[in-house]
Amino acid sequence: MNNRSVRVTALLAVLVTINCLGTPPPNGKAPARRATTRHTSIAPGEIKLPSGFSASIVAEDLGPARHIAISKTGDIYVKLAKLKDGKGIYRLRDTDKDGVVDERTGFGDYPGTGIYLKKGYLYASSNSGIYRYKLNDKEEVISPDQPELLVSGLRVKTRDQSKSIAVDNQDHIYVNIASDNDACRETGTGKGLMPCPLLDSAAGIWQFNASTPNQAFSDGLRFATGLKNVVGLDWNPKSNSLFVMQHGRGQFHDFYPQYYTPQQSAELPAETMYEVHKGDDAGWPYVYYDHIQKKKIVAPEYGGDGKKTGGEKTITPVAAFPAHLGPNGLLFYTGTSFPEKYRNGAFIAFHAQSSALHKGYMVGFVPFKNGKPSGKWEIFADNFAGTDLVKPTGPVQHRPCGLAQGPDGSLYVTDDLNGTLFRIAYKNPASGAKPVSASSKK
């Protein structure tokens, strides 16, 4: 890729310490370590982008900003993992059209991750339920203090609590319910529970009606199973199907050093993209996908040795990525302002890092054609970390989490570490115009 660096000038936010939900740390262990930042000014950072693209900061100090949705008029709705001033959703506006948010309105008294705009409604999730808000013709929330409760009683444990959502064209809403056990092991052992009892209420995607109020967990359909934790998911309008990004498991070598070295635990298994349909099984916890061997491998808890293949009745990922990158956001790009290669393709927000690549905290891209991946994945936007990941010179500064497309076709990226919102735009270098410069308004 012909990359060029563009400067993004910013000040670090106040000290934030958050639990990076669902993100295995680089050594493959789980649960994740807590990420911290220092209250200090930094030199200008660089977001590395392909030629013709530029990045700017449109908002800061948002709090732990997770997923994001943008209306046709440019209103930005951000879901927070923790309440900020008692609110879990913020509507952001750039009233003077200078490229920087100058109006913030909070509503919703629940934290969470999921937020989605579809057919006149804003859908949002807490860690245990799903709500919706009626919108007016300008896609503004009509009654922000009176959401309609759609679903309650979703499983909540001490880890991987986020309930990511997507809505299709047939009035169905899809929600991730993650496993709170990395490999469905018996406590303190390397033995897998057989059958895994979590699959009845977790480790899958559940489908509910998108317009029926007061649904209980029992009213939902287990749409797809065998998915340890899906934070990034989106409805693909070209294939008319759901795509999901799974966080892979960790902890291979602790109980199975005869089969896996610590290095292999850091490199395996793949983070995986699936196209899922009703009744699909992705195989967790019994099998995992090894992107190096390009095979589905039986998990050691269930008789595997790192080489034994299995999962003949499980679906195969449509794309695979290095271990422990933490794919937290997925967006199918439907705009026309980016070059042709990006149209209808998938952008992915990676929330962690791969020790094998010495890369992370970035946005990746997978080209699609006719609703299917049509080429290898690539790094699209890099260096949100703001530090060398091989020999760090300071703390990680930003962790990409959510993605959204603006009405002008630009790409927005949230950061749930410091609460920064980035905008990535394109200007054809051949036109002779200078790329949009980064700005930060206080």
The 8 nearest C-alpha neighbors of each residue, nearest first, counted from 0:
[[1, 2, 49, 377, 378, 50, 379, 48],
 [2, 0, 49, 50, 3, 48, 51, 4],
 [3, 1, 49, 50, 48, 0, 4, 47],
 [2, 4, 50, 49, 48, 47, 5, 1],
 [3, 5, 47, 48, 45, 46, 6, 2],
 [6, 4, 45, 46, 53, 47, 3, 7],
 [5, 7, 45, 44, 8, 46, 437, 4],
 [6, 8, 437, 44, 45, 55, 43, 9],
 [7, 9, 43, 6, 44, 437, 438, 439],
 [10, 8, 439, 7, 43, 11, 56, 44],
 [9, 11, 40, 41, 12, 8, 39, 42],
 [10, 12, 40, 39, 9, 13, 38, 41],
 [11, 13, 417, 60, 10, 14, 38, 59],
 [14, 12, 38, 15, 11, 60, 37, 417],
 [13, 15, 38, 37, 36, 12, 16, 35],
 [16, 14, 36, 35, 13, 17, 417, 416],
 [17, 15, 35, 34, 14, 33, 18, 36],
 [18, 16, 19, 33, 34, 15, 416, 35],
 [17, 19, 33, 20, 34, 16, 32, 31],
 [20, 18, 22, 17, 21, 33, 31, 34],
 [21, 19, 159, 18, 22, 158, 160, 161],
 [20, 22, 159, 19, 23, 158, 228, 31],
 [21, 23, 325, 20, 31, 19, 24, 351],
 [24, 22, 31, 29, 323, 27, 28, 30],
 [23, 25, 31, 26, 27, 28, 22, 32],
 [24, 26, 27, 354, 353, 352, 323, 265],
 [27, 25, 265, 28, 24, 264, 354, 261],
 [28, 26, 249, 265, 25, 24, 264, 250],
 [29, 27, 250, 249, 26, 23, 24, 30],
 [30, 28, 31, 23, 249, 27, 24, 181],
 [29, 31, 23, 28, 32, 158, 22, 21],
 [32, 30, 23, 29, 24, 22, 33, 19],
 [33, 31, 34, 24, 30, 18, 19, 23],
 [32, 34, 18, 17, 19, 31, 35, 16],
 [35, 33, 16, 17, 32, 18, 19, 36],
 [36, 34, 16, 15, 33, 37, 17, 394],
 [35, 37, 14, 394, 15, 396, 38, 395],
 [38, 36, 39, 14, 35, 394, 13, 11],
 [37, 39, 14, 13, 36, 11, 12, 40],
 [40, 38, 37, 11, 41, 10, 13, 12],
 [39, 41, 10, 11, 42, 38, 9, 12],
 [42, 40, 10, 43, 39, 11, 9, 44],
 [41, 43, 44, 40, 8, 9, 10, 385],
 [44, 42, 8, 7, 41, 9, 6, 45],
 [45, 43, 7, 385, 6, 42, 8, 46],
 [44, 46, 6, 7, 5, 47, 4, 382],
 [45, 47, 382, 381, 5, 383, 4, 48],
 [46, 48, 4, 381, 380, 45, 3, 5],
 [49, 47, 380, 2, 3, 52, 379, 4],
 [50, 48, 2, 3, 1, 52, 51, 379],
 [49, 51, 3, 2, 52, 1, 48, 428],
 [50, 52, 428, 426, 427, 425, 49, 434],
 [53, 51, 425, 424, 50, 49, 48, 426],
 [52, 54, 424, 423, 434, 435, 5, 425],
 [55, 53, 423, 422, 437, 424, 7, 421],
 [54, 56, 437, 422, 421, 438, 7, 57],
 [55, 57, 421, 439, 58, 438, 420, 422],
 [56, 58, 99, 100, 420, 421, 98, 55],
 [59, 57, 420, 100, 419, 56, 99, 60],
 [58, 60, 419, 61, 418, 420, 12, 57],
 [61, 59, 418, 62, 12, 419, 417, 58],
 [62, 60, 418, 59, 64, 419, 63, 58],
 [61, 63, 418, 60, 64, 417, 83, 79],
 [64, 62, 415, 79, 418, 80, 416, 65],
 [65, 63, 415, 79, 418, 62, 78, 414],
 [64, 66, 112, 401, 78, 79, 400, 415],
 [67, 65, 401, 78, 112, 113, 114, 77],
 [66, 68, 77, 76, 401, 403, 114, 402],
 [69, 67, 76, 115, 403, 75, 116, 114],
 [70, 68, 75, 74, 73, 76, 405, 403],
 [71, 69, 73, 74, 72, 138, 75, 68],
 [70, 72, 406, 73, 69, 138, 137, 74],
 [73, 71, 70, 74, 137, 406, 138, 69],
 [74, 72, 70, 71, 69, 75, 406, 405],
 [75, 73, 70, 92, 69, 72, 91, 90],
 [74, 76, 69, 91, 90, 68, 73, 77],
 [75, 77, 90, 68, 67, 89, 69, 91],
 [76, 78, 67, 89, 88, 66, 64, 75],
 [79, 77, 88, 65, 66, 112, 64, 87],
 [78, 80, 64, 87, 81, 63, 65, 110],
 [79, 81, 111, 110, 63, 112, 65, 64],
 [82, 80, 110, 79, 63, 83, 87, 111],
 [81, 83, 87, 86, 85, 110, 84, 79],
 [84, 82, 85, 86, 62, 81, 87, 79],
 [83, 85, 86, 82, 105, 87, 108, 81],
 [84, 86, 82, 83, 108, 87, 107, 106],
 [87, 85, 108, 82, 106, 83, 107, 105],
 [86, 88, 82, 110, 79, 109, 107, 108],
 [89, 87, 78, 106, 77, 105, 107, 86],
 [90, 88, 105, 77, 104, 76, 91, 103],
 [89, 91, 76, 104, 75, 103, 105, 74],
 [92, 90, 103, 75, 102, 74, 100, 89],
 [93, 91, 102, 100, 74, 94, 101, 103],
 [92, 94, 100, 96, 101, 95, 99, 102],
 [93, 95, 96, 92, 101, 102, 100, 97],
 [94, 96, 97, 93, 101, 98, 99, 100],
 [97, 95, 93, 98, 94, 99, 100, 92],
 [96, 98, 95, 99, 93, 94, 100, 101],
 [97, 99, 96, 57, 93, 100, 438, 95],
 [100, 98, 57, 97, 93, 58, 101, 440],
 [99, 101, 93, 92, 57, 58, 102, 91],
 [100, 102, 93, 92, 99, 94, 103, 91],
 [103, 101, 92, 91, 100, 93, 104, 94],
 [102, 104, 91, 90, 89, 92, 105, 101],
 [105, 103, 90, 89, 91, 102, 106, 88],
 [106, 104, 89, 86, 88, 90, 103, 107],
 [107, 105, 86, 88, 143, 89, 87, 108],
 [106, 108, 87, 86, 109, 88, 144, 143],
 [107, 109, 86, 87, 85, 106, 110, 82],
 [108, 110, 87, 107, 125, 111, 82, 86],
 [111, 109, 87, 81, 80, 125, 82, 79],
 [110, 112, 125, 80, 126, 124, 79, 161],
 [111, 113, 65, 161, 66, 78, 80, 163],
 [112, 114, 163, 124, 164, 123, 66, 162],
 [113, 115, 123, 122, 66, 67, 68, 78],
 [114, 116, 122, 68, 121, 165, 123, 117],
 [117, 115, 121, 120, 68, 122, 118, 114],
 [116, 118, 120, 119, 115, 121, 166, 122],
 [119, 117, 120, 116, 121, 168, 134, 170],
 [118, 120, 134, 117, 133, 138, 121, 135],
 [121, 119, 133, 134, 132, 117, 118, 116],
 [120, 122, 116, 132, 131, 115, 133, 123],
 [123, 121, 131, 115, 114, 130, 120, 116],
 [124, 122, 114, 130, 113, 129, 131, 115],
 [125, 123, 129, 113, 128, 111, 130, 162],
 [124, 126, 111, 128, 127, 110, 109, 129],
 [125, 127, 111, 161, 162, 160, 128, 124],
 [128, 126, 153, 125, 152, 151, 155, 154],
 [127, 129, 151, 150, 125, 124, 153, 126],
 [128, 130, 124, 150, 149, 123, 125, 148],
 [131, 129, 148, 123, 149, 147, 122, 124],
 [130, 132, 122, 147, 121, 146, 123, 120],
 [133, 131, 121, 146, 120, 140, 134, 122],
 [132, 134, 120, 140, 141, 119, 121, 131],
 [135, 133, 140, 138, 139, 119, 120, 141],
 [134, 136, 138, 137, 139, 141, 140, 133],
 [135, 137, 138, 134, 139, 119, 71, 140],
 [136, 138, 135, 139, 72, 71, 134, 70],
 [139, 137, 134, 135, 136, 70, 140, 119],
 [140, 138, 134, 135, 137, 141, 136, 74],
 [139, 141, 134, 143, 142, 133, 132, 138],
 [140, 142, 134, 133, 139, 143, 135, 132],
 [141, 143, 145, 144, 140, 132, 146, 133],
 [144, 142, 145, 140, 106, 141, 146, 132],
 [145, 143, 142, 146, 106, 107, 108, 141],
 [144, 146, 142, 143, 147, 132, 107, 141],
 [147, 145, 132, 131, 130, 144, 148, 143],
 [146, 148, 131, 130, 149, 132, 145, 212],
 [149, 147, 130, 212, 213, 150, 129, 146],
 [148, 150, 212, 213, 130, 129, 214, 211],
 [151, 149, 214, 129, 128, 213, 215, 148],
 [150, 152, 128, 215, 153, 127, 216, 214],
 [151, 153, 216, 127, 215, 128, 154, 150],
 [154, 152, 127, 151, 216, 128, 155, 176],
 [153, 155, 127, 152, 156, 200, 176, 201],
 [156, 154, 160, 127, 153, 126, 157, 158],
 [155, 157, 158, 179, 160, 154, 159, 178],
 [156, 158, 155, 160, 159, 179, 30, 20],
 [159, 157, 160, 179, 156, 20, 21, 30],
 [160, 158, 21, 20, 161, 177, 179, 157],
 [159, 161, 158, 126, 155, 156, 162, 177],
 [162, 160, 126, 112, 159, 163, 111, 230],
 [161, 163, 175, 126, 113, 174, 176, 112],
 [164, 162, 113, 175, 174, 230, 112, 161],
 [163, 165, 174, 113, 173, 162, 114, 175],
 [164, 166, 173, 233, 172, 234, 115, 232],
 [167, 165, 172, 171, 173, 234, 117, 168],
 [166, 168, 169, 171, 170, 234, 172, 165],
 [167, 169, 170, 166, 171, 239, 117, 118],
 [168, 170, 167, 171, 166, 209, 172, 208],
 [171, 169, 209, 168, 208, 167, 172, 210],
 [172, 170, 208, 209, 167, 169, 207, 166],
 [171, 173, 166, 209, 207, 206, 165, 208],
 [172, 174, 206, 165, 164, 205, 166, 204],
 [175, 173, 164, 205, 204, 163, 162, 176],
 [174, 176, 204, 162, 163, 229, 203, 177],
 [177, 175, 201, 203, 202, 162, 204, 174],
 [178, 176, 228, 202, 201, 227, 159, 175],
 [177, 179, 202, 201, 227, 180, 228, 197],
 [178, 180, 158, 159, 177, 181, 156, 157],
 [181, 179, 183, 178, 182, 184, 197, 158],
 [180, 182, 248, 183, 179, 178, 249, 29],
 [181, 183, 184, 284, 180, 248, 191, 300],
 [184, 182, 180, 191, 192, 181, 195, 284],
 [185, 183, 191, 190, 182, 192, 189, 186],
 [184, 186, 188, 190, 191, 192, 187, 183],
 [185, 187, 188, 184, 189, 190, 183, 180],
 [188, 186, 185, 189, 184, 190, 254, 253],
 [189, 187, 190, 185, 186, 184, 254, 191],
 [188, 190, 254, 300, 184, 191, 185, 187],
 [191, 189, 300, 184, 188, 185, 192, 301],
 [190, 192, 184, 300, 183, 301, 185, 193],
 [193, 191, 195, 184, 194, 183, 185, 190],
 [194, 192, 195, 191, 196, 301, 183, 190],
 [193, 195, 192, 196, 191, 198, 197, 285],
 [194, 196, 193, 192, 197, 183, 198, 284],
 [197, 195, 198, 194, 199, 192, 193, 183],
 [198, 196, 199, 201, 195, 200, 178, 202],
 [197, 199, 201, 200, 196, 202, 195, 224],
 [200, 198, 197, 201, 196, 221, 202, 195],
 [199, 201, 198, 197, 154, 202, 176, 203],
 [202, 200, 176, 198, 178, 177, 197, 203],
 [203, 201, 227, 178, 177, 226, 225, 198],
 [202, 204, 224, 226, 223, 201, 176, 225],
 [203, 205, 175, 223, 174, 222, 221, 176],
 [206, 204, 221, 222, 174, 220, 173, 219],
 [205, 207, 173, 220, 219, 172, 222, 221],
 [208, 206, 219, 172, 171, 209, 173, 220],
 [207, 209, 171, 210, 211, 172, 170, 206],
 [208, 210, 171, 172, 170, 211, 207, 149],
 [209, 211, 208, 212, 170, 149, 171, 131],
 [212, 210, 208, 209, 149, 213, 214, 207],
 [213, 211, 149, 148, 214, 210, 147, 150],
 [214, 212, 149, 150, 148, 215, 211, 151],
 [213, 215, 150, 149, 212, 218, 151, 216],
 [216, 214, 217, 218, 151, 150, 152, 213],
 [215, 217, 218, 152, 219, 153, 151, 214],
 [216, 218, 215, 219, 214, 220, 152, 153],
 [219, 217, 215, 216, 214, 220, 207, 150],
 [218, 220, 207, 217, 206, 216, 205, 221],
 [221, 219, 206, 205, 222, 207, 218, 217],
 [222, 220, 205, 223, 204, 206, 219, 224],
 [221, 223, 277, 205, 220, 204, 206, 278],
 [224, 222, 279, 204, 278, 203, 221, 280],
 [223, 225, 203, 280, 226, 202, 281, 279],
 [224, 226, 283, 281, 282, 280, 202, 203],
 [227, 225, 202, 203, 224, 228, 283, 281],
 [228, 226, 202, 178, 177, 283, 225, 246],
 [227, 229, 177, 246, 245, 226, 202, 178],
 [228, 230, 245, 244, 231, 175, 246, 243],
 [229, 231, 327, 163, 228, 232, 328, 244],
 [232, 230, 328, 327, 329, 244, 229, 243],
 [231, 233, 243, 329, 242, 244, 230, 165],
 [234, 232, 242, 165, 329, 330, 241, 235],
 [233, 235, 241, 240, 236, 167, 242, 165],
 [234, 236, 239, 240, 237, 238, 241, 233],
 [237, 235, 239, 238, 234, 240, 370, 331],
 [238, 236, 370, 235, 239, 369, 343, 240],
 [237, 239, 370, 240, 235, 236, 369, 371],
 [240, 238, 236, 235, 237, 234, 241, 167],
 [239, 241, 238, 235, 234, 242, 274, 236],
 [242, 240, 234, 275, 274, 233, 235, 243],
 [241, 243, 274, 273, 233, 232, 275, 234],
 [242, 244, 232, 273, 272, 231, 229, 245],
 [245, 243, 272, 231, 229, 271, 232, 326],
 [246, 244, 229, 271, 228, 270, 247, 272],
 [245, 247, 228, 270, 325, 229, 326, 248],
 [248, 246, 270, 268, 245, 269, 323, 249],
 [247, 249, 181, 182, 246, 268, 250, 227],
 [248, 250, 27, 28, 251, 264, 29, 247],
 [251, 249, 28, 27, 252, 253, 264, 248],
 [250, 252, 264, 253, 249, 255, 259, 254],
 [251, 253, 256, 255, 259, 254, 260, 250],
 [254, 252, 255, 251, 250, 256, 189, 261],
 [253, 255, 189, 252, 256, 251, 188, 250],
 [254, 256, 252, 257, 258, 253, 251, 259],
 [257, 255, 252, 259, 258, 260, 254, 253],
 [256, 258, 255, 259, 260, 252, 304, 254],
 [259, 257, 256, 304, 255, 305, 260, 252],
 [260, 258, 252, 256, 263, 257, 255, 251],
 [259, 261, 263, 262, 252, 256, 264, 258],
 [262, 260, 264, 263, 252, 265, 259, 26],
 [263, 261, 265, 260, 264, 266, 259, 26],
 [264, 262, 266, 260, 265, 261, 259, 267],
 [265, 263, 261, 267, 262, 251, 266, 27],
 [264, 266, 26, 262, 27, 263, 267, 261],
 [265, 267, 263, 322, 264, 355, 262, 268],
 [268, 266, 322, 264, 269, 263, 265, 289],
 [267, 269, 289, 322, 247, 288, 287, 266],
 [270, 268, 322, 321, 320, 290, 267, 289],
 [269, 271, 320, 247, 246, 322, 319, 245],
 [270, 272, 319, 245, 244, 269, 316, 318],
 [271, 273, 244, 318, 316, 243, 317, 319],
 [274, 272, 316, 243, 317, 242, 275, 271],
 [273, 275, 242, 241, 243, 317, 276, 272],
 [276, 274, 241, 273, 242, 279, 223, 277],
 [277, 275, 279, 278, 223, 274, 241, 222],
 [276, 278, 222, 279, 223, 275, 221, 220],
 [279, 277, 223, 222, 276, 280, 224, 221],
 [278, 280, 223, 276, 277, 275, 224, 281],
 [281, 279, 224, 313, 225, 282, 223, 314],
 [282, 280, 225, 314, 313, 226, 283, 224],
 [281, 283, 225, 286, 280, 313, 285, 284],
 [284, 282, 225, 285, 286, 226, 227, 281],
 [283, 285, 182, 286, 282, 183, 225, 298],
 [284, 286, 283, 298, 282, 297, 301, 287],
 [287, 285, 297, 298, 282, 296, 283, 284],
 [288, 286, 296, 295, 298, 268, 289, 283],
 [287, 289, 295, 269, 294, 268, 296, 290],
 [288, 290, 268, 294, 291, 293, 292, 269],
 [291, 289, 293, 269, 292, 288, 319, 294],
 [290, 292, 293, 289, 294, 269, 267, 268],
 [291, 293, 294, 289, 290, 295, 288, 306],
 [294, 292, 290, 291, 289, 295, 288, 319],
 [293, 295, 292, 289, 288, 296, 308, 290],
 [294, 296, 288, 287, 308, 309, 289, 286],
 [295, 297, 308, 286, 287, 309, 307, 294],
 [296, 298, 286, 303, 309, 308, 307, 285],
 [299, 297, 303, 286, 300, 285, 301, 296],
 [300, 298, 303, 302, 301, 304, 297, 305],
 [301, 299, 191, 190, 298, 302, 189, 303],
 [302, 300, 299, 298, 303, 191, 285, 297],
 [301, 303, 299, 300, 298, 304, 297, 307],
 [304, 302, 299, 297, 298, 307, 305, 301],
 [305, 303, 306, 258, 299, 307, 302, 297],
 [304, 306, 303, 258, 307, 296, 299, 259],
 [305, 307, 304, 308, 296, 303, 297, 292],
 [308, 306, 303, 296, 297, 304, 305, 309],
 [309, 307, 296, 297, 295, 306, 294, 310],
 [310, 308, 297, 311, 296, 295, 286, 307],
 [309, 311, 313, 312, 286, 282, 295, 308],
 [310, 312, 313, 309, 314, 295, 308, 315],
 [313, 311, 310, 314, 280, 282, 309, 281],
 [314, 312, 280, 310, 281, 282, 311, 315],
 [313, 315, 281, 280, 316, 279, 312, 282],
 [316, 314, 317, 313, 281, 273, 295, 288],
 [317, 315, 273, 318, 272, 271, 314, 319],
 [316, 318, 273, 272, 315, 274, 372, 319],
 [319, 317, 272, 316, 271, 320, 273, 372],
 [320, 318, 271, 270, 269, 272, 290, 316],
 [319, 321, 270, 269, 271, 322, 318, 290],
 [322, 320, 269, 270, 353, 324, 323, 266],
 [323, 321, 269, 267, 266, 268, 270, 324],
 [322, 324, 325, 353, 23, 25, 352, 27],
 [323, 325, 352, 351, 353, 349, 322, 326],
 [324, 326, 350, 351, 22, 349, 323, 246],
 [327, 325, 349, 348, 328, 350, 324, 244],
 [328, 326, 231, 230, 400, 348, 349, 325],
 [327, 329, 231, 348, 401, 347, 400, 402],
 [330, 328, 347, 231, 232, 346, 233, 348],
 [331, 329, 346, 345, 233, 332, 402, 347],
 [332, 330, 345, 344, 343, 235, 333, 346],
 [331, 333, 343, 344, 342, 334, 330, 345],
 [332, 334, 343, 342, 331, 335, 408, 344],
 [335, 333, 408, 332, 336, 342, 337, 407],
 [334, 336, 337, 408, 342, 333, 338, 339],
 [337, 335, 408, 334, 338, 425, 407, 409],
 [336, 338, 335, 425, 341, 339, 334, 342],
 [339, 337, 340, 341, 336, 342, 335, 425],
 [338, 340, 342, 341, 337, 335, 336, 343],
 [341, 339, 338, 342, 366, 344, 337, 343],
 [342, 340, 344, 339, 338, 337, 343, 366],
 [341, 343, 344, 339, 340, 332, 333, 334],
 [344, 342, 332, 333, 331, 367, 341, 345],
 [345, 343, 366, 367, 341, 342, 331, 332],
 [344, 346, 331, 365, 330, 364, 332, 347],
 [345, 347, 364, 330, 363, 329, 331, 365],
 [348, 346, 329, 363, 328, 362, 364, 349],
 [349, 347, 362, 328, 399, 400, 327, 326],
 [350, 348, 326, 325, 361, 360, 324, 362],
 [349, 351, 325, 398, 360, 399, 400, 326],
 [352, 350, 324, 325, 360, 359, 349, 22],
 [359, 353, 351, 324, 358, 25, 360, 323],
 [354, 352, 355, 324, 356, 323, 358, 357],
 [353, 355, 357, 356, 25, 352, 265, 358],
 [354, 356, 353, 357, 266, 265, 321, 322],
 [357, 355, 358, 353, 354, 321, 359, 352],
 [358, 356, 354, 353, 355, 388, 389, 352],
 [359, 357, 356, 352, 353, 388, 354, 360],
 [358, 352, 360, 361, 351, 353, 324, 349],
 [361, 359, 350, 398, 351, 349, 383, 384],
 [360, 362, 381, 349, 359, 380, 383, 348],
 [361, 363, 348, 380, 347, 379, 349, 378],
 [364, 362, 378, 379, 347, 377, 346, 361],
 [363, 365, 346, 377, 376, 345, 379, 347],
 [364, 366, 376, 345, 344, 375, 367, 372],
 [367, 365, 344, 373, 374, 372, 341, 345],
 [368, 366, 372, 344, 373, 371, 370, 343],
 [367, 369, 370, 371, 373, 372, 366, 343],
 [370, 368, 371, 237, 367, 238, 372, 343],
 [369, 371, 238, 237, 368, 367, 372, 235],
 [370, 372, 367, 368, 369, 373, 238, 317],
 [373, 371, 367, 366, 374, 368, 365, 317],
 [372, 374, 367, 366, 368, 371, 375, 365],
 [375, 373, 366, 372, 376, 365, 367, 368],
 [376, 374, 365, 377, 373, 366, 372, 318],
 [375, 377, 365, 364, 374, 363, 366, 378],
 [378, 376, 364, 363, 379, 375, 365, 0],
 [377, 379, 363, 380, 364, 362, 381, 376],
 [378, 380, 363, 362, 364, 48, 377, 381],
 [381, 379, 362, 48, 47, 361, 378, 46],
 [380, 382, 361, 47, 46, 383, 362, 379],
 [383, 381, 384, 46, 385, 47, 361, 45],
 [382, 384, 397, 385, 360, 381, 361, 46],
 [385, 383, 395, 396, 382, 397, 386, 360],
 [386, 384, 383, 382, 396, 44, 395, 45],
 [385, 387, 384, 391, 392, 393, 388, 395],
 [386, 388, 391, 390, 389, 392, 385, 384],
 [387, 389, 391, 390, 357, 386, 358, 384],
 [390, 388, 387, 357, 391, 358, 354, 386],
 [389, 391, 387, 388, 392, 386, 393, 357],
 [392, 390, 387, 388, 393, 386, 389, 394],
 [391, 393, 386, 387, 390, 394, 388, 385],
 [394, 392, 391, 386, 395, 387, 385, 396],
 [395, 393, 36, 396, 386, 392, 391, 35],
 [396, 394, 384, 397, 385, 386, 393, 36],
 [395, 397, 384, 385, 394, 36, 383, 398],
 [398, 396, 383, 384, 414, 416, 395, 417],
 [397, 399, 414, 350, 360, 416, 415, 400],
 [400, 398, 414, 350, 348, 413, 360, 349],
 [399, 401, 327, 348, 328, 413, 65, 414],
 [400, 402, 66, 328, 413, 65, 412, 67],
 [403, 401, 412, 411, 328, 330, 67, 413],
 [404, 402, 411, 68, 410, 67, 405, 69],
 [403, 405, 410, 409, 408, 411, 406, 69],
 [404, 406, 409, 408, 407, 69, 410, 403],
 [407, 405, 408, 71, 73, 404, 72, 70],
 [408, 406, 405, 409, 336, 334, 404, 335],
 [409, 407, 334, 405, 336, 406, 404, 335],
 [408, 410, 424, 405, 407, 423, 404, 411],
 [411, 409, 404, 423, 422, 403, 405, 408],
 [412, 410, 422, 403, 421, 402, 404, 423],
 [411, 413, 402, 421, 401, 420, 399, 422],
 [414, 412, 420, 401, 400, 399, 64, 419],
 [413, 415, 399, 398, 419, 418, 397, 416],
 [416, 414, 63, 64, 418, 65, 417, 398],
 [415, 417, 414, 397, 398, 63, 418, 15],
 [418, 416, 12, 419, 415, 414, 397, 60],
 [417, 419, 61, 62, 60, 415, 414, 63],
 [418, 420, 59, 414, 417, 58, 413, 60],
 [419, 421, 413, 58, 57, 412, 56, 59],
 [422, 420, 56, 412, 411, 55, 57, 413],
 [421, 423, 411, 55, 54, 410, 56, 412],
 [424, 422, 54, 410, 53, 409, 411, 55],
 [423, 425, 409, 53, 52, 54, 422, 410],
 [426, 424, 52, 51, 337, 53, 427, 336],
 [427, 425, 51, 434, 428, 52, 424, 432],
 [426, 428, 51, 429, 430, 425, 432, 431],
 [429, 427, 51, 430, 431, 426, 432, 50],
 [430, 428, 431, 427, 432, 51, 426, 433],
 [431, 429, 428, 432, 427, 426, 433, 51],
 [430, 432, 429, 428, 433, 427, 426, 434],
 [433, 431, 430, 434, 428, 426, 427, 429],
 [432, 434, 435, 431, 428, 426, 436, 430],
 [435, 433, 53, 426, 436, 432, 51, 52],
 [434, 436, 53, 433, 437, 54, 424, 55],
 [437, 435, 434, 438, 55, 53, 54, 6],
 [436, 438, 55, 7, 54, 56, 8, 6],
 [437, 439, 55, 56, 436, 8, 440, 7],
 [440, 438, 56, 9, 441, 57, 8, 99],
 [441, 439, 99, 438, 57, 58, 100, 101],
 [440, 439, 59, 101, 58, 99, 10, 100]]
